[in-house]
Amino acid sequence: MARIVQKFGGTSVGDVERIKNVARRVKSEIDLGNQVAVVVSAMSGETNRLVGYTGEMGALVDAREYDVVVSSGEQVTSGLLALALQDLGIPARSWMGWQIPIHTDGIHGKARIAEIGTDALSERLNGGEVVVVPGFQGVGPDNRITTLGRGGSDTSAVALAAALKADRCDIYTDVDGVYTCDPRIVTKAKKLDKITYEEMLEMASLGAKVLQTRSVEMGMKHGVRLQVRSSFSEDEGTLVVDEDEIVEKELVSGIAYSKDEAKITLVSVADRPGVAAHIFGPLAEASVNVDMIVQNISEEGRTDVTFTVPNGDLSRAVEVLEKSTEVNYKQLISDPDVVKVSVVGVGMRSHAGVAQNMFQTLADKGINIQVISTSEIKVSVLIAEEYFELALRALHTAYGLDAEEV
Amino acid sequence: MARIVQKFGGTSVGDVERIKNVARRVKSEIDLGNQVAVVVSAMSGETNRLVGYTGEMGALVDAREYDVVVSSGEQVTSGLLALALQDLGIPARSWMGWQIPIHTDGIHGKARIAEIGTDALSERLNGGEVVVVPGFQGVGPDNRITTLGRGGSDTSAVALAAALKADRCDIYTDVDGVYTCDPRIVTKAKKLDKITYEEMLEMASLGAKVLQTRSVEMGMKHGVRLQVRSSFSEDEGTLVVDEDEIVEKELVSGIAYSKDEAKITLVSVADRPGVAAHIFGPLAEASVNVDMIVQNISEEGRTDVTFTVPNGDLSRAVEVLEKSTEVNYKQLISDPDVVKVSVVGVGMRSHAGVAQNMFQTLADKGINIQVISTSEIKVSVLIAEEYFELALRALHTAYGLDAEEV
């Protein structure tokens, strides 16, 4: 007997029939003799509808009332799934965040889970009852409903799995696992059987939107065995596990990309101590998230500074820099048509040559690298958007990731 | 300064613009220096949508999960109205049933309010904040969400007004008050300035669907001054008050009707002690609500028994009676095409002749009375459905209720 947490996203519970399908998926775990806690998202489209309403009420939206409105989507799904399970003869009940309780901090709209009470849930699970929990919601120190921010249901599921000491946390979604690369672009991409938390974190933060970053961090911290799998097929998915569990460590496990990047170059900045602080201080104050940074010597006493920001922050970043009187530069060049491509793999910790292989592969295809950044387990490059599909396919082949048969 | 509870029904909060309109109605009370608690229904259509979902989940619906799903409609409206009020510069927050708390009994799906905690709400009201409360919901002894049954938001509002010792409870709806008769049928119907609780109760239970019966009972019990008014006009509505407040008591205040009636006649029942129990016992067990009853002597030792049941219960009632071996009758005649017409007025307590006027008026129009029942403040007759509009207009004139100008 194992204790499993299952999480079903918005498309998996998108309508009445799909909720019944989810009930059958839950039943198949129960039939194996397992204990099951289920975390559900709102029916697809519901959260957008509710968020839309709040936006129409006025210019400033009180996050506490936003939470009241938006959390109702998950509440509905949890009640409906409990009913669907009961209809299959499985004892089940829904548990709101405030009933469990899932205590969070008071940052409405993007709260963080502080503590989960497990006595009641454990008792029900031990008694053979399925507990159905609306994802994305908790209760703050003010005894008001909080939400965890978009995609927070993954985090709810992993936190619940940690609190309940679950043997596994299965994240059901509309893809059947984590792939070596986006299969819509690289047709030879393979599904991975296993991936480490660290790799998954890099993949998630780089735009492979399979799992929410915070949920992976939490899984890593608490050692929760995560599985990403499809709610529409019976296939095994991808297990996200500790590095120790993976015997054969690939040099590169996957290739990720992010189109949500824009490049800013400040040409001929006066190169003196403190200049970086003068550039990036005001950007941080304006909540612009700066990612890759390079600084080149251009002429005596002056330097070029290039960095990337999220596309949505580009105009704000440019405005901040143009207003700033502290930064002395000759020209500001911005470019939204760039993509960050990254090769990720824990194996590269102990192997040299991974970056060189990447640079050579791109050079062979005539693709210019604009910015480079590296971490212990990834190498990222910024390239012109028009080349990115070509780059992904070339790198996928170069690192030996192509599936044998397509 | 007065303390007011305002209640807005589903059509009054039917879309984003209407919720903003409600916020302006609340603001106009605030601008008068009043304290305001608002009770809101779900946006029109929402409750039906949610109830529909629950019905699609299976044959048997667990009322506890039904409550979780269906109560979310009011939750959404309360959050949105708080936002709309804040946008007008009015401090406001939503209060869920479990936060206040509104304690109910544990009869999920049709719970009764047991007690309302008022400390927090009173403090906020005294501080000038508008409190927005989702109608229809509370929290049961099991710490789970309960709902009060359809139309329960009226009851929420009156209970809250009683608990908060409000000076008035304004029920905003899509009609602008209580009329002497249904204005769609009797064009000369007048809006009443005042009506007594007792009259309103008779009118409500007789099918004038302006206020939910339970809310009127509760208003009477706690002496809550109720006002029925339109959310779409600035006109004064109808005040529902204690009899003492009405100086000029009309003999008849209004004429109500109910089409939800069906007649059953058992012909030639053996007339012996206990026969009524044998007829109505099995019906009560089958939850058939019997209303008017008459028993006529037909021949020696036998009698005809006629009574009415709600239309929806007719086939069940017939089935029960046909199966029963205890009742010995010659024939069962049922007729769904009947209407109950009632004249209602507290003045008739102290005046004779009200019933006689009714019988004579109907006789003059050639309308046959099938069953008669009376209470202290009303006289009801059952007539064939085809005559009911004619009867309403004739009685409206006969009791001097016609408006002078149409």
Interface residues (C-beta under 8 A of the other chain):
Chain A: V16 I19 K20 L50 Y53 T54 E56 M57 G58 A59 L60 V61 D62 R64 E65 Y66 D67 V68 V69 S72 Q75 V76 S78 G79 L80 A82 L83 A84 Q86 D87 R93 S94 M96 W98 Q99 N143 R144 I145
Chain B: V16 I19 K20 L50 Y53 T54 E56 M57 G58 A59 L60 V61 D62 R64 E65 Y66 D67 V68 V69 S72 Q75 V76 S78 G79 L80 A82 L83 A84 Q86 D87 R93 S94 M96 W98 Q99 N143 R144 I145
